């Protein structure tokens, strides 16, 4: 497995496990960005319980899958987006209005596009999930 983009590897592994209807998925290595993306997906009910099995360097996540994900992936290149441009990227990456989330890296940390829109801040697009 290539580790050029660990977040992309994590999301594609989750998608592969979802497609094969597995109930549990183990993912590594861990990082702060990956953990925050997994937290956001858990908060929006795309993933079940998330547990960090080994907290040392290159840790391992144990994730319960809910089989609620239709598609997810990273957005490359990481487009810069202002608070007025979210709708354009929603149309590009999400299948319908108010269906799914875009994950955005902002000056206030990683958050969904809905939270960033409500706070009136822009950032860089990181991932999508629906």
ZALUM-416517 format. One line per 5 residues: their letters; for each residue y, z, x of N, C-alpha, C, O. Coordinates in steps of 0.1 Angstrom, whole numbers, padded with zeros to 4 digits. Atoms other than C-alpha are relative to their C-alpha. Layout:
A = Y Z X Y Z X Y Z X Y Z X; ...
***
This chain:
XXXXX = -0012 0000 0008 0000 0000 0000 0012 0000 0009 0014 0008 0018; -0013 0001 -0008 0034 -0010 0014 0010 0011 -0005 0011 0013 -0017; -0010 -0011 0003 0060 0018 0015 0014 -0005 0002 0023 0004 0006; -0014 0004 -0002 0091 -0004 0018 0009 0005 -0011 0020 0008 -0009; -0007 -0006 0011 0102 0008 -0016 -0009 0009 -0008 -0016 0005 -0017
XXXXX = 0009 -0010 0006 0084 0040 -0026 0002 0001 -0015 -0007 0004 -0023; -0002 -0001 0015 0101 0041 -0061 -0006 -0011 -0007 -0012 -0009 -0018; 0006 0011 0006 0089 0007 -0069 -0016 0002 0000 -0022 -0001 -0010; 0015 -0003 0000 0053 0017 -0058 -0004 0010 -0011 -0014 0009 -0017; 0003 -0011 0010 0055 0048 -0080 0000 -0006 -0014 -0009 -0004 -0022
XXXXX = -0001 0006 0014 0066 0029 -0111 -0011 -0010 -0003 -0016 -0011 -0014; 0011 0010 0002 0041 0001 -0106 -0013 0007 -0002 -0022 0002 -0009; 0013 -0008 0002 0013 0027 -0102 -0001 0006 -0014 -0011 0006 -0020; -0001 -0006 0014 0024 0044 -0134 -0003 -0011 -0010 -0011 -0009 -0019; 0002 0011 0009 0024 0010 -0152 -0015 -0004 0000 -0021 -0006 -0010
XXXXX = 0014 0004 -0001 -0011 0002 -0139 -0009 0010 -0006 -0019 0007 -0013; 0007 -0011 0006 -0024 0036 -0150 0002 -0001 -0016 -0008 0002 -0023; -0002 0001 0014 -0008 0031 -0184 -0008 -0012 -0006 -0013 -0010 -0017; 0007 0012 0005 -0023 -0004 -0188 -0015 0003 -0002 -0022 -0003 -0011; 0014 -0003 0000 -0058 0010 -0181 -0003 0012 -0009 -0014 0017 -0009
XXXXX = 0001 -0012 0010 -0052 0039 -0206 -0005 0012 0007 -0012 0020 0000; 0003 -0012 -0007 -0056 0066 -0180 0008 0011 -0006 0019 0009 -0010; -0008 -0012 0006 -0045 0101 -0191 0007 0007 0012 0016 0015 0009; -0005 -0007 -0011 -0037 0113 -0156 0003 -0009 0012 -0005 -0019 0013; -0004 0009 -0011 -0020 0097 -0126 0004 0009 0012 0012 0019 0010
XXXXX = -0004 -0007 -0012 -0016 0110 -0090 0009 -0010 0008 0004 -0021 0011; -0010 0008 -0007 0014 0097 -0071 0005 0007 0013 0007 0019 0013; -0006 -0006 -0012 0027 0102 -0035 0006 -0012 0007 0002 -0023 0004; -0006 -0012 -0005 0047 0104 -0014 0012 0005 -0009 0017 -0003 -0017; -0011 -0005 0008 0074 0126 -0030 0013 -0001 0007 0014 -0002 0019
XXXXX = -0013 0000 -0005 0111 0124 -0026 0009 0005 -0011 0005 0006 -0022; -0009 -0005 0011 0142 0137 -0044 0003 -0010 -0010 0005 -0007 -0022; -0003 0011 0009 0149 0103 -0059 -0011 -0002 -0010 -0009 -0003 -0022; 0012 0002 0009 0114 0099 -0072 -0002 0012 -0009 -0005 0010 -0021; 0002 -0011 0009 0113 0134 -0086 0010 0000 -0011 0007 0004 -0022
XXXXX = -0010 0001 0010 0146 0129 -0104 -0003 -0011 -0010 -0001 -0009 -0022; 0004 0011 0009 0134 0096 -0119 -0011 0005 -0009 -0011 0002 -0021; 0011 -0005 0008 0102 0112 -0130 0005 0011 -0010 0000 0011 -0022; -0006 -0010 0010 0122 0141 -0146 0007 -0007 -0011 0005 -0003 -0023; -0007 0008 0011 0144 0116 -0165 -0010 -0006 -0010 -0008 -0006 -0022
XXXXX = 0010 0006 0009 0113 0098 -0178 -0008 0011 -0008 -0011 0008 -0020; 0006 -0011 0008 0097 0131 -0188 0010 0005 -0011 0005 0008 -0022; -0010 -0005 0010 0130 0142 -0206 0000 -0010 -0012 0002 -0005 -0023; 0000 0009 0011 0129 0110 -0226 -0013 -0004 -0006 -0015 -0014 -0012; 0014 0001 0006 0092 0114 -0235 -0007 -0013 0003 -0015 -0018 -0005
XXXXX = 0009 0011 -0005 0078 0085 -0215 -0012 0006 0008 -0022 -0001 0008; 0011 -0006 -0008 0057 0109 -0193 -0002 0014 -0006 0007 0020 -0012; 0004 -0014 0004 0039 0142 -0200 0004 0009 0011 0014 0007 0018; -0003 -0011 -0010 0039 0172 -0177 -0001 -0006 0014 -0010 -0014 0017; 0000 0005 -0014 0047 0165 -0140 -0001 0013 0008 0006 0022 0007
XXXXX = 0003 -0011 -0009 0034 0188 -0113 0000 -0004 0014 -0007 -0014 0017; 0000 0003 -0014 0041 0187 -0076 -0011 0008 0006 -0011 0020 0008; 0012 -0006 -0005 0007 0194 -0061 0002 0006 0014 -0002 0017 0017; -0002 -0005 -0014 0016 0197 -0024 0015 -0002 0004 0020 -0013 0005; -0015 0000 -0002 0053 0206 -0017 0004 -0004 0014 0015 -0006 0017
XXXXX = -0004 0004 -0014 0051 0197 0020 0004 -0014 0001 0004 -0021 -0009; -0005 0013 -0002 0063 0165 0035 -0010 -0011 -0006 -0022 -0010 -0004; 0008 0011 0006 0050 0134 0016 -0009 0006 -0011 -0021 0002 -0011; 0008 -0007 0010 0038 0156 -0013 -0006 -0010 -0010 -0004 -0022 -0010; 0008 0007 0009 0017 0145 -0042 0003 0005 -0014 0003 0017 -0017
XXXXX = -0003 -0003 0013 0027 0144 -0079 -0013 -0002 -0009 -0020 -0012 -0007; 0011 0001 0010 0001 0150 -0107 0007 -0002 -0014 0014 0007 -0018; -0007 0004 0012 0014 0133 -0139 -0009 -0002 -0012 -0019 -0009 -0011; 0008 0002 0012 0000 0135 -0174 0007 -0012 -0007 0019 -0011 -0010; -0006 0012 0006 0005 0101 -0191 -0001 0001 -0015 -0011 0006 -0020
XXXXX = 0000 -0001 0015 0014 0098 -0228 -0003 -0014 -0006 -0004 -0015 -0018; 0002 0014 0004 0008 0060 -0230 0011 -0004 -0009 0009 -0011 -0020; -0011 0004 0008 0043 0055 -0244 0009 -0011 0008 0019 -0015 0002; -0008 0009 -0008 0056 0031 -0217 -0005 -0014 -0002 -0017 -0017 -0001; 0003 0014 0001 0057 -0006 -0225 0002 -0007 0013 -0006 -0016 0017
XXXXX = -0003 0006 -0013 0073 -0016 -0192 0010 0009 0007 0018 0015 0001; -0010 -0007 -0009 0091 0000 -0163 0000 -0006 0014 -0010 -0012 0018; -0001 0005 -0013 0103 -0010 -0129 0013 0002 0006 0022 0008 0000; -0013 -0002 -0007 0130 -0009 -0103 0009 -0013 -0002 0004 -0023 -0006; -0009 0011 0001 0161 -0031 -0105 0005 -0003 0014 0011 0005 0021
XXXXX = -0004 0005 -0013 0166 -0051 -0073 0007 -0013 -0002 0002 -0022 -0009; -0008 -0009 -0008 0192 -0058 -0061 0006 0011 -0008 0007 0009 -0021; -0006 -0011 0008 0208 -0025 -0071 0014 -0004 -0004 0024 -0001 0004; -0013 0004 0004 0236 -0039 -0091 0010 0011 -0002 0007 0022 -0007; -0011 -0009 0003 0269 -0021 -0092 0005 -0002 -0014 0007 -0014 -0018
XXXXX = -0004 0001 0014 0280 -0014 -0127 0011 0010 -0004 0011 0021 0001; -0011 -0009 0005 0312 0000 -0143 -0004 0005 -0014 -0014 0000 -0020; 0003 -0006 0012 0312 0021 -0174 0002 -0010 -0012 -0003 -0007 -0023; -0001 0010 0010 0322 -0010 -0194 -0010 -0011 0000 -0011 -0018 -0010; 0010 0010 -0002 0294 -0032 -0182 -0014 0003 -0004 -0023 -0005 -0003
XXXXX = 0013 -0005 0003 0264 -0012 -0194 -0007 -0009 -0010 -0019 -0012 -0009; 0005 0008 0011 0259 -0034 -0225 -0006 -0013 0006 -0017 -0018 0001; 0004 0012 -0007 0255 -0065 -0203 -0014 0002 0006 -0023 -0007 0004; 0013 -0003 -0007 0226 -0049 -0183 -0010 0005 -0010 -0022 0003 -0008; 0009 -0004 0011 0211 -0034 -0215 -0007 -0013 -0005 -0019 -0013 -0007
XXXXX = 0005 0012 0005 0207 -0069 -0228 -0009 -0007 0010 -0019 -0014 0006; 0008 0006 -0010 0192 -0081 -0195 -0013 0007 0002 -0023 0000 0003; 0012 -0007 -0004 0167 -0054 -0189 -0008 0007 -0011 -0020 0010 -0010; 0007 -0007 0011 0159 -0037 -0223 -0002 -0010 -0011 0006 -0019 -0013; 0003 0010 0010 0143 -0055 -0252 0009 0001 -0013 0010 -0009 -0020
XXXXX = -0009 -0002 0012 0166 -0041 -0280 0010 0011 0003 0009 0019 0012; -0011 -0010 -0001 0197 -0020 -0285 -0006 0014 -0003 -0014 0015 -0012; 0005 -0013 0002 0190 0017 -0282 -0015 0002 0001 -0021 0011 -0005; 0014 0000 -0002 0155 0011 -0271 -0003 0000 0016 -0001 -0010 0022; 0002 -0001 -0014 0146 0024 -0236 0012 0005 0008 0022 0008 0002
XXXXX = -0011 -0005 -0008 0167 0036 -0207 0002 -0008 0013 -0008 -0013 0018; -0003 0005 -0013 0184 0023 -0176 0003 0012 0008 0010 0021 0003; -0003 -0011 -0009 0185 0048 -0147 0010 -0004 0010 0009 -0015 0017; -0011 0003 -0008 0217 0048 -0128 0003 0010 0010 0002 0022 0007; -0004 -0009 -0011 0227 0063 -0095 0015 0001 -0001 0022 -0009 0002
XXXXX = -0014 -0002 0001 0262 0078 -0100 0005 0010 0011 -0003 0015 0018; -0005 -0010 -0009 0285 0100 -0080 -0004 0014 -0004 -0003 0023 0004; 0004 -0013 0005 0272 0128 -0101 -0015 0001 -0001 -0021 0010 -0008; 0015 0000 -0001 0235 0121 -0094 -0006 -0011 -0009 0001 -0019 -0015; 0008 0009 0009 0208 0101 -0112 0001 0004 -0014 -0001 0016 -0017
XXXXX = -0001 -0003 0014 0212 0098 -0149 -0003 -0013 -0008 -0004 -0023 -0002; 0002 0012 0008 0205 0075 -0178 0013 -0007 -0003 0024 -0001 -0001; -0012 0007 0003 0229 0048 -0188 0008 0006 -0012 0020 0005 -0012; -0006 -0006 0011 0236 0066 -0220 0009 0012 0004 0020 0014 -0001; -0008 -0012 -0005 0247 0098 -0202 0012 -0005 0008 0023 0000 0006
XXXXX = -0011 0006 -0008 0268 0077 -0178 0011 -0006 -0008 0023 -0004 -0006; -0009 0006 0009 0284 0058 -0206 0008 0011 -0007 0020 0010 -0009; -0006 -0011 0007 0292 0091 -0224 0011 0007 0009 0021 0011 0004; -0009 -0006 -0010 0308 0105 -0192 0011 -0010 0005 0020 -0006 0012; -0010 0010 -0004 0327 0072 -0186 -0001 -0003 0015 0010 -0005 0021
XXXXX = 0001 0003 -0014 0313 0067 -0151 -0009 -0012 0003 -0018 -0014 -0005; 0009 0011 -0005 0297 0037 -0133 -0009 0005 0011 -0009 0016 0014; 0009 -0003 -0011 0272 0035 -0105 -0008 -0012 0003 -0003 -0023 0002; 0009 0010 -0004 0243 0015 -0093 -0013 0001 -0008 -0018 0012 -0009; 0013 0000 0008 0213 0005 -0114 -0012 0002 0009 -0013 -0005 0020
XXXXX = 0011 -0003 -0008 0181 0019 -0101 -0013 -0005 -0006 -0021 -0012 0000; 0013 0003 0007 0153 0014 -0127 0003 -0001 -0015 0013 0002 -0020; 0000 0001 0014 0145 0007 -0163 -0013 0004 -0005 -0023 0004 0002; 0013 -0004 0006 0119 0019 -0187 0002 -0001 -0015 0012 0003 -0021; 0000 0001 0015 0111 0012 -0224 -0014 0000 -0005 -0017 -0001 -0017
***
